[in-house]
Amino acid sequence: MKKLSLIALFIYLPLQSIAWGQLGHRVVAEIADSYLTPKTRAAIEKILGNESMAMAANWADFIKSDPNYRYLSSWHYVDLKPGESFEDAAAYLKTDTIPNAYNKLNFMIKELKTNKSLSADKKLLYVRLIIHIVGDIHQPFHAGRADDQGGNKILLTWGPDQTNLHSVWDTKLIETQGYSYTEYAHNLNHTTAAQRAEWQKTDLLHVIYESNQIAESLYNEIKEPNQKINTYSYIFLHIHTAEEQMLKGGVRLAGILNDIFGA
């Protein structure tokens, strides 16, 4: 029964709204947890209770199997046009009223910072979503193109498997390393104070555009339908980018939470 329920859950999840898979999201959250200030950690523990940040990181994907939460689907990504400049992308994101990762992150951050009457349930919802969506926007294809659903419609052959470009970056690339999320976070999490300060001062517009530009370079590598990927070469060329995006995601998530709950 549990297996059938899990299968059903993923059948109903919109493809474009799943990023990093469980492993990547937990890596981002585990890294973020290591950079929380004591005040922030106390606030997060009060909100999440016995749920760690790493365990909270995938709630936003799992809950979409519940029709009552289907409205969250578009909160996980933004769609940008091919070749769009930063200025054009920023102008679009600042004015777009359709729910997306950019405007909903800004909304939740503001609510947690300024709305003193926010209920405990809302705080829990927003913290879980922020943990997840900050991870999402560091997966390049969550700032990809609308016409191919963030790479989901670009079919590829990965080893013996039929897959797509989005899925390669969600799961296949990082899972080749064979780490648990704690092992992966431990292996990646070697940053300097200067790096953290630089990454954390990057605003959400630039974070999203940074991911978009990575996605655009990856789109350009696909030359034909159902292209067969040399997995060893692809891992060699791109694993560092995927790992750096998870690391940046964790550092930036910590910065956002510390800003919300106070240094």
FENHU-V229042 format. One record per helix or strand of 3 or more residues. SS is the DSSP state (@ for helix, = for strand). FROM is the first residue (numbers start at 1). LEN is the number of residues. Records with the same first field share a line. If there is no record, write none. Layout:
SS=FROM-LEN / FROM-LEN
This chain:
@=2-11 / 15-3 / 21-13 / 38-11 / 53-4 / 59-7 / 67-10 / 86-10 / 101-14 / 120-17 / 140-4 / 165-11 / 181-8 / 193-8 / 204-16 / 231-31
==155-4 / 161-4 / 227-3
